[in-house]
Amino acid sequence: MDIIALNKVDNLIWLGRYSERVYSTIKEFFISYDKMLEHPNFYIKYCNDFKIPNIYSDTEDFVKRYIKDTNDPNSIISNLYRAYDNCIILRNEIGTQTMSYLELAVNDLTSLKDFDSCIIDLQNILDHILAFWASLDDEIENYEIRNIIKLGRRLERLDMYLYLHKDMHELVKACDMLEHRLDYSHIPYNKEAFIELQSMLKNPNTNQDNLDYNKAISLTESLI
């Protein structure tokens, strides 16, 4: 860890978290988009699932503001900007070429105007994020830097999956991927909380109906 400035570790973790948040949020938005068009109030359920305040007047207002309203802290573009802000701080650690993929994502999302074709445009954002992650592996020689970013990704994915009440298979898979990164990141973390979280998720008697999601979320968010 001494080869990475300690004040950059937090930025690396949040770069991983915010890039994963944008990626997973867009994928969940894809799943729900058709239902929103068919059922006018379905966006309310989406807000409830993501634990975000329903500040929107209707489905059309939700789609437009949730995608690219920079004044909405829960919007996709707000989270993308947060990821990019961390990129700028970490320019020397990750390089301008790798950072350019998130810059492309920001530019494409900022220029989006036709919300009737937003699915196509959002797919481009996913592609840019995938290219960003691939470039991290290809361009960055420092294993610690790559691993801390991936730790942030895996932490965010498990957190989001718990909020969305994903099935147990997905939760256990996300937990196992997080464990791998915790073991290799050399980042101090709350081992007791992780052991308790694992025991909850891997208990053969636990299912979606009896899992204490609030406690699991609390444990996840206390890990680092």
Number of C-alpha atoms within 10 A of each C-alpha: 11 5 8 12 9 10 8 15 18 15 21 26 23 25 25 25 25 23 27 27 22 23 24 17 18 19 15 14 20 15 11 15 17 11 13 21 13 9 11 12 13 17 23 18 13 18 16 13 13 17 12 13 10 14 12 16 8 15 18 15 11 19 20 17 19 20 22 20 17 17 11 15 12 19 21 24 23 21 21 26 19 16 25 22 16 20 24 16 13 18 14 9 17 21 16 14 14 21 20 17 21 25 22 16 23 19 12 16 20 14 10 15 13 9 13 9 10 17 15 10 18 22 15 16 24 18 14 21 22 17 15 22 21 12 18 23 15 10 13 15 12 14 12 18 23 20 22 25 26 25 27 25 26 25 27 25 24 25 22 20 19 24 17 16 16 14 13 17 12 14 21 17 13 19 22 15 18 21 18 13 20 24 12 13 20 12 15 10 14 13 12 11 17 20 12 13 19 18 12 19 22 15 10 8 9 14 15 12 9 8 17 14 18 11 13 22 17 13 20 21 14 12 16 15
